[in-house]
Amino acid sequence: MTLISLSQTLRDHRADGRKLLLPYVTAGIIPDWLELVEAVIDAGADAVEIGIPFSDPSVDGPTIQQASVQALANGITPAGALAALETREFGVPLIAMTYYNLVFRYGHERFASDLERSGVSATILPDLPIERADDWLEAAHRHQVENVLLVAPVTSDDRLAMLAERTEGFLYAVSTMGTTGERKELDDAASILTTRVRACSDVPVLVGFGISTPAHAVAACRSADGVISASALMRRVLDGATVEESAQLIADMRQALDAA
């Protein structure tokens, strides 16, 4: 399957003046999770994070943890998630978000090869430090898979510049010190962090952790190039919303971003 470049897609959309919107969908959370992926793309997603469930998701809060537990109970596996993605072409870049334990157990070469075959353009591995990532990156690059890095409010200036240089696709700016989850207010640390990145790099910067409403998305995009929405979307699914009702959150965010 031909991979859609995450880097090129996001830079092209940014050049067109579009704010970037990346929803997150936990693979296997519901039987028709592939329809949810298609629905958020139809709602205006520029790319989609596919969460590959792990039993101990260290940076994820209660909602994504619950989504992972539900997906695992439904019988999803990393290989099963990628095999399901292989059955369709989605028209936007897909990003596998998971933890290094799974990649190590799967095997670097096999995982990268299966990502490519499934149409997944990039990974986010939040617990794999860049200093320890060479073996994974070598395998990933052989299969045209990019690797997105994260920065946090406490990241030093020197390290921030290094991560901005080495990330691929975009730089994931963590909005607050903590785990993922819905929030009532967006932390000011996100805009400060984005400004610091801007001082050293022109890499696309997307803010994640706590983007729960269209207003949050608009506020974050005053300084950032885009946002990632995960827990708020998965909460709708966990609470029993239909695919269409869940994807409406992304449609509302897209409308608000375009209007702003």
Secondary structure, DSSP 4 states (H G I P E B T S, - for coil): -PPPPHHHHHHHHHHTTPPEEEEEEETTSSTTHHHHHHHHHHTT-SSEEEE---SS-TT--HHHHHHHHHHHHTT--HHHHHHHHTT---SS-EEEE--HHHHHHH-HHHHHHHHHHHTEEEEE-TTS-GGG-HHHHHHHHHTT-EEEEEE-TT--HHHHHHHHHH-SS-EEEE-SSS-----SS--THHHHHHHHHHTT--S-EEEESS--SHHHHHHHTTTSSEEEE-HHHHHHHHTT--HHHHHHHHHHHHHHHHH-
